Amino acid sequence: MPNVAIIYYSSTGTNEATARAVAEGAAAAGAEVRVRLVAETAPAAAIDSNPKWREFVDRTAKEPRATADDLSWAHAIVFGCPTRFGNVPSQLKQFVDTLGGLWFQGKLANKVYAGFTSAMNAHGGQESTLLALYNSIYHFGGYIVTPGYTDPSVFGAGGNPYGVSVTTGQAGNGPTEADVGHAKYLGKRVTEVAAKLVG
């Protein structure tokens, strides 16, 4: 069965919860899974300005961080992050920008890729963030596997065919039950497609 790496950035925990749901769906479909948080690069003053951000950084301080080896190991990679002005946040982008060596060796090609994101508002840039994330995948030579409209869970979570997108609201709520179902389905779908490539 395939190896699935879920590589994500989260500042307050929403995308961590989504990453865990994607991992659960992938594992249930038979994948060996790694869930890895990318390194935080924001200055302490910025982190301290939001108590939820500081709590998340402190709580996850000892968790393993994403490395290029995780992508080399994986047959499928699911990237996740919040949206920043309709784009990928600098923390995840910085990690992706370190992958030039693997890309040059062709070790990012012919793998399955997918994505998930979150924003405060329903029209806060989720789709454009996923599309921006996928620009790198085109350069990798990867196979982008979106949920499309292939399962009722997509409609239940708001109907984003590009990937899982969570709307947190001003309170910063995490993923809803419908979002979790969509995320589990994405993990399952990615695993099933990757299994066809591996097998």
ABEGO torsion letter per residue (X at the ends): XBBBBBBBBBAAGAAAAAAAAAAAAAAAAGBBBBBBBBBBABBAAAAAABAAAAAAAAAAAABBBBBAAAAAABABBBBBBBBBGGBBBAAAAAAAAAAAAAAAAGAABGBBBBBBBBBABAAAGAAAAAAAAAAAAAAAGBBBBBAEBABAAAAAAGGBAAEBBBBAEAAGBBBBAAAAAAAAAAAAAAAAAAAAAAX
